[in-house]
Amino acid sequence: MSQTYVKDNGYFYRLKANFEIKETGERLTFDYVVACNLRITRSRSAGLSDDSSIHPRAMVMATRDGHAVMIRTLHLCSGSTTENGMVPPDVLPLAVWFDDVGDLSAGVGYLSEDAYDNPLSRLKFFGARIEQATREDWETWREKSATQYVQRGVLPGPWGYDFPNQAPPELGQYISSCWTYVRLKLPEELRVKLRELWPQDRPRYWTMPTETERSTLGEIVWTYSRERSSSGDVHSGQPLRSGQIVQIPPHVPSSWPSEMYPLMWRGLTSVFPMRKSALGNDSDFILNLEYRDGATNGFGACQDARADLEYRIPASSAAPVFEVDGMVVKQLDRKIPVLSIPQYVAERDEAVFFWRWQNF
């Protein structure tokens, strides 16, 4: 399990985050040291990594009952800590729940505080903090982690996972990104504009042709969101009700973000409960937004969807489709379906969903 590094200009910090499993009361405490700007040659536990910016990018812990929880490392290599006030006290890392520690290829992402408040949540969150650390702290953590490590399922090893740029064969067994649609519930002055675009048969979910999406639904979203920016970003924390983000104090508040709902790629048929289907059947290429009348608010569907990003549908197979809760909203292009996925989807004349994703 030894590793070597060849650059000696690293910066280090300690990330702590605490969770509890609601059903059992089991506490999960993440406490690890992050190394920035080190080139690391990994070994048996996780293959090779050519990424020198941050290590590890994610840590995974197994639960007593055979589940697993992953957190994405906050990218804070410029001296931001909880002590110096640059990291707000309610900072929220991205966490992912896996039903089975033996399968880390699909999980449920907790993308905002709404996820933890949701009745579907399996987790409670008790806060996170960033502390200063040294190379000695990093080496001590690595030695201790290697000594205490017990292999369970497909855990990536004692030092987390780096999601390398040059993908090793085993990369597909881990999630690579979390996908979601953000829902904006519109004020009346914008509902009037949306109503003008609503098709005459008044479908519940609908969209516009790809070539006019941005100039119609997209323009409505922009009008709404430019005055209501969302707090949080993919590197330094998820959206917070407080509106605080990692920056030099005082933290400038911004509006509480809109609702978020999981977008499932091919091979994942449900997030609650998690259900997967075998890939390779072109006749059921379905991308599905699992909205459930707001029941899945706060969550994202986390998968390794890279194979679908370049996938082409044979002419002999049924056309790929995009659905909301099983209702077909748009037929996708056969050449590369992801290129025609709707960026914006309307719900009646009330709200607009727009597509977002977060990579690891």
N, C-alpha and C positions, 0 to 999 in steps of 0.2 A: 504493500500500500504506500510505498515511499513515492515522493514526488521531488522534482528538482526545479529550480528556477535560475535564470541566468541574468536577470536584470536586478539591480540593487537600488532602484529609485522609487520604491513602493511607498504608498500611503495606506494607513490601516485604521479601521474603526470597528467598533463592536455593535452588533445589532441584537436587540433583545425584543421579543414579542411573546405575549402570553395568551393562550386560548383555553377554552374548556369545552368538552363535548357535552352537549345538553343532556343526552339520554343517560349517560353514566357518571357524569361529574369528573371524568378524568381530565387532569390538567396537562397541557402541552406547552412546554417552555422552550422557545428557540433562544439560544444564546451562542452566537458564533462571531468570529472575527473575519472581516472582509478585507481582502487585499486589492489595492488598485495599482495598475501599471506594473504588474509582474507578469513575465512570460513564464508559464508553467508547463512542464512536460508531465502529463498525467500518466498513470500506470494502470494496473489491472482493474481497478474499481470503476473507471469511467472512460477508458480509451484515451485519445489524444485531444488536446485543446490548443488551438493557435490563437486564442483570444487573450490579449494581455491587458485589457482595460479594467476588468473587475472579476473577482473570484471569491466565493461562488456566486453565480447568478441566481440560484435557487437552492433552498434546503428543504428536505423532506423528512418527516417523522412518521413512523408507524404508530398506531394506537394498539391498546391491549386487545381490542376486538378484531384486529385485522384490517382496519381502515388505514388511511394515510392522509396527512395534511402537508401541503407544500406552501412555502411563502417565497415570493419574489423579492430578492434583495433590493433595498432602496439604494439608488445610485447617488451616493453622497461623498464623492472623492475630493471635495474642495474645502473641507474643514467644517461643514455644518454638523452640529451636534445638538442634543437636547439641552446640555448645560449652557452653551453660549446663546441659546434662544433662537437659533436659526431653524431648528426643527420644532414645529408646534407640538404641544403636549398631546394632542389628539391625532397625530400622524397615523395613517392607516395603510399598512402594506397590503398588497394583493395576496390573498390566500386562496388556495384551491383544495377542495375536498374530493377525495377518491374513495369510492365504496370499497375497493379492494386493493390492498398494498401489492398484490400480484399483477395489477393492471393500472399503470399510470399513463395510459394513452388517451384517456378521456376523464374529465373531472368537472366539478362545478366551481366556477370562480366567484368569489365574494368581492364585488366591484364597488360597493359603497356601503355606508352605514345602514342603508335600507335592507341589505341582505341579512345582516345580523338581527334586525328587528322582525324579519319576515318569519311567519309561523313555520315555513319549510326549512328554516336554518337548522343545521346540525351543530353549529358552533356559537359560542359566546367569545367575544373579544375583550381582553382586559388591558389593552394598551401596548405601545411599543416605544422604544427609545433608542437613541444613537449616542454612543459614548466614544471618547478618544481611545485609541489603542496604539500599540507599538509592534514592531517586528517580533519582539520577544513574546508578546501576547499572542500573536498569530501562530508562532511556532509551538507555543505551549498548548493552544487550542487544538492544533492539528495532531500533536502527539497524544493528547488526552482523548480526542475523538477516535483516533485509530485504535487505541487500547480498548475503549469501551464499545466499539462498534459491533453490532450483531446483524448479520445479513438476514433480511426478511423480504420475501417477495422479490420485487425488482428494484429495491432501493438502490440508488446510484453510487453508494459508498459513503464513507465517513465525512467527506468534505463537500457534500452537495453536488450540484451539477452546473455545467457551464454553457450548455447549448452551443457547441462549437460551430463556427462558420462553415468548416468543411465537414459535412455530415458523415459520421461513422455509420456502419450498417445498423447498429442498435438504436440510433437516434429516434426512429419511428415509434419506439415503445414509450416515449415520453411526450407529453403535451408540448407544443411550441408556441401557442397563442390562445387568447381568449376572445371570443367573438360575441358581439352584442348589438342590439338596436336601442338607441336612446329615444325615448318618447317625449315629445313636447306637447303638452296640452295647451291649446292656443286660446288667447283672449278673443273676445267677440269681434273686435275690429279685424283680426286676421282670419277668423272663421268665415267672415263674409267673403274674403278672397279665396279661401279654400272651397267654399260652396260653389263658386263660379266654375271651378274645375271639376267638381264631382260629377262622374258619369250619370246619365239620365236614369239608368236602372238602379242607382243608389246602392251599390255594394258596400258592405261593411268595411272591407279592406281593398284598397285600390292604389294604383300608381300611374305614372305617365310614361310615354315612350322614352326610351333611353336618351334620345337626342334632345328632348325637351325637359327632362327631369330637373336639371339644375336651374333652368330659367323659370320654372314654375314652382314646384314644391320646394326646391332648394332656395329660391328667393324668399319664400315665406319663412322658412326655417332661419335664414340669415337675418331677416327683419326682427324676428323674435329673439334670437340668441345673442345678437351683438350687444344688447343692453343687459344680458343676463349670463355672463360668462361663468363657466363651471370651475370650481376649485379643484386642485389636484392635477397631477400629470402622471404619465406612465413611468417616470423615473423616481419621483420623490414622494409618491403617496397617492392613494385613491381619493375620490371626492369626499368632502367633509361638510357637514351642516354648518360648522363654524366659518367656512369659507377660507380657512387658513391654508397657506401653502408654504413649502420650505423656501425661505428667503431671509434677507436681513430684516430684523424687526424694525418697525412694527409690521405685523402681518396684515396685508391689505385684504379685507374681506371681499368675497364675491358671492354671487347668488348660489343657494343650494341647488345642486344639479337636478336635471330631469330624471325620470324613471329609466331603468335599464332592464332589458330582457334578453335571454339567451338566443343566439342564432346557432342552429345545429347544422353542421356539415354532413355530407354523405357518410353513412356508417353509424351515426348517432340518431336514434329515433325518439328519445325522450331524455330529459335531464332529471325530472322528478316523476318516477324513479329513473335512475340511469339505465337506459336500454340501448344496446348496440346491435347492429346487423352486419353481416359479412359484406365486405367490399367486393367489387367485381361484377355486380349485376347492373348493367347499364340501364335496364328498364326501370329502375327505381332510384334514379339520380334526383334526390329531393333535398332542397335546402329549406329548413323550416324555422320560422320564428315562433318560439314557445312563449306566448303571451298570457294565455289563460285568464283573460279579463283582469290582468294586473296581478295575478297570484304569484308570478315569478319575479317580481320587482327586486332589483338589486343584484341579480345574478348574471353570469355569462357562461357560455358553453366553451370549455377549454379542450382543445384537441390538437393533434398533429395533422393539419389539413393541407400540408404542402403538396401532397399528391393530387389533390383536387384543384390546386391553383393552376395547373397546366393540363388538366384532364380534358380530353375531347370525347364527345359522344358519337359512336358509330351511327351512320345514317339508318341502319336497320333497327335501331333501338328507339324506344319511346323518347320523346323530347324531355329534357330536364326541366324541372319547374321549381319555382319559389312559392312557399306556402306560409300562411299564418294560421297556426293551430289546425292544420290539415286542410285549409281552404286555399285553393290555388289562386294566386294573385298575379303571377307573371310566368310566361313560358320563356325559358332561358335559351341562349344561343348554343348550338351544338359544338361549335369549334372550341371555345373555352368558356364554359358556363359562368365562371366567376366574373368574367369581364362584363356580363350582362345582368348581374345581380342588382336589384333595385337599390340605389343609394338612398332613396326616400320612399316611404310607404305611408299613405294616409289612412286614418280610421274615420270613416264617415266624413263629416265636416268638423270634427272635434279636435283631432290631434294629428301630428306627423311623426313617424319614426324615421331616424336616420342611422345608417350603418357605421359601426365603429369596431376597432379591434385593438388588442394590446399584445405585443410580442414579449417573449421571455429573453 
